[in-house]
Amino acid sequence: MSLLVVGLSHRSAPVSVLERAALSADAQLKLLQDAVAAEPTAEAAALATCNRIELYADVDKFHAGVAELSTLLAQHCGVGLEELTPYLYVHYEDRAVHHLFSVACGLDSMVVGEGQILGQIKDSLATAQETHTAGRLLNDLFQQALRVGKRAHSETGIDRAGQSLVTFGLEQLADGRPVAEWASGRSALVIGAGSMSSLAAATLARLGAAEIVIANRTHERARHLVQLLTEQHPSLRARAVEMDAVPAELARVDLAVSCTGATGLVLTADVITTALAAPVPAVTPVPAAGTAEGAAEAADLRAPDGSLVARLAAAAARDGRIAEGHDVTHEGHEACPVGLDEAGHAESLDLHGSWADNGTALEREAGLVRDKGKAHTPHPGVRLALLDLAMPRDIDAAVHRIAGAHLVDIESLAEASADAPMAADVDMVRTIVADEVAAFGAAQRAAHITPTVVALRTMAADVVDSEVARLRGRLPDLDERQQAEVVQTVRRVVDKLLHAPTVRVKQLAGEPGGAGYADALRTLFDLDPETVAAVSKADTADTTKKKGRA
């Protein structure tokens, strides 16, 4: 039997194809069941993430295996085989091992070095074990992949080369501004309560978001996530809402992150347009000087039509920068609602500059920073930032063209990641992967010959037992002590004769091309193939039970 992987990822296929080829949880289970039911396949496991779909299998025929796995992938992911084939890649034996180990280390991720893939590999193995489609080979392979990935992260600085897709997406929204500074104090809506959405919520909380609203079709899961967030971040304002509250929440938050398992759009262009057209909602200002008068003045300055006055006031109030006095004026205009704090805070200066420019820098509110004395305006006019981490997409791609919205989705992340710098530690990880692939191959080849060695020793033991029984019949006068001594002597002779050959054959089997030594042993000692197969099956069953208890 041989290891084969057939799949497609962000490296081989455009996002539009990946989006259509996404596997649901039910489709993944059916894929595994159909894979092991196919003639060339003995074991199967699927790795399905937002940017890859891969089917791993233990097959007895390469060409038949490729054809069968490709057909099954096309059938269950809903894309025709003819259309899917140009984007599929195939890895076999050591190349398949090398591929999975590279994936586990984050070398094949859209964001190099991200660690979330380890959890996804673990989930894939668990699913294959639960469906009883993973045998000894895939159990060993995926378990070792997890160990290799952990080793890469612990022994190198690969974490410095990349991060989770969530953090990378937020960095793209921040567009040059430190993501912690950009996210701090923001209000965010997270749609979904699965692993990626939970990671997004936890990341935003860690970065200092002031408020996080969780919307999910199963309200209880949203409430559970809110409970976890508030336990870890007591100062965070967090709450759960029903999905029908999403449009209203969009009108008041600064950022929305969506990652659901929906097959259709969760946020359409019309929903985003409506949210942006809604009046800026009332906020509770926190005066910089702590005065009630400052808060009252800021509230009076909020215009219902979403004017520059309202947006500047809302931005300053949100960040707690409403100054005590608002007597700063610009010729021909009323007083600036932001004012200037005593220290001349950089962002206060920028906001005042927007006012003084009579709206030419309208809505810079959250994106302005000072960089060596110059204002940085990566995305002027952004009122709502959106991060779509779902595959297929949750947010309509047409939102890219809506003024006031800044959307980052899987497609734009793929483009951005192509220019991401690679850390020097990547070379160290590649060395680790190469070493681990060689070690895994040697261990598998050595394990492949073990059933033959066991069958050989079993046959030798049977011969000893048979000859001892014959000896007892021919020499009935031997007492029990003498008989035991004879039996022990014969067994020692057989063990010594077999020791060196069996140890050496295991060593040779661990080398490339060593699989032939098992055939040689079976031929030389005329071993029954069914006996060898029985040993192998018993060993596999025992291994699976042990891993299941672990």
Salt bridges, closest charged atoms under 4 A:
GLU19 OE2 - ARG393 NE 2.73
ASP34 OD1 - LYS30 NZ 2.92
ASP34 OD2 - HIS76 NE2 2.85
GLU54 OE2 - ARG52 NH1 2.98
GLU54 OE2 - HIS99 NE2 2.52
GLU83 OE2 - ARG20 NH1 2.54
ASP108 OD1 - ARG11 NE 2.81
ASP108 OD2 - ARG52 NH2 2.85
ASP140 OD1 - LYS547 NZ 3.66
GLU155 OE1 - ARG151 NE 3.00
ASP159 OD1 - HIS153 ND1 2.48
ASP175 OD2 - HIS379 NE2 3.15
GLU181 OE2 - ARG177 NE 3.29
GLU211 OE2 - ARG239 NE 3.45
GLU211 OE1 - ARG252 NH2 2.67
GLU220 OE1 - ARG223 NH1 3.68
GLU242 OE2 - HIS219 ND1 3.70
GLU249 OE1 - ARG239 NH2 3.00
GLU249 OE1 - ARG252 NH1 2.97
ASP254 OD1 - ARG318 NH1 3.18
GLU297 OE1 - HIS326 NE2 3.40
ASP319 OD1 - ARG318 NE 3.27
ASP319 OD2 - ARG321 NH1 2.97
GLU347 OE2 - ARG177 NH2 2.69
GLU347 OE1 - ARG321 NH1 3.04
ASP350 OD1 - ARG370 NH2 2.89
GLU363 OE2 - ARG311 NH1 2.03
ASP409 OD2 - ARG393 NH1 3.05
ASP409 OD2 - HIS400 NE2 3.04
GLU411 OE1 - ARG393 NH2 3.59
ASP425 OD2 - ARG160 NH2 3.01
ASP427 OD1 - ARG430 NH1 3.55
GLU436 OE2 - ARG151 NH1 2.84
ASP465 OD1 - ARG491 NH2 2.90
GLU467 OE1 - ARG470 NH2 3.04
ASP495 OD1 - ARG457 NH1 3.78
ASP519 OD1 - ARG522 NH2 2.07
ASP539 OD2 - ARG136 NH1 2.44
ASP542 OD2 - LYS546 NZ 3.25
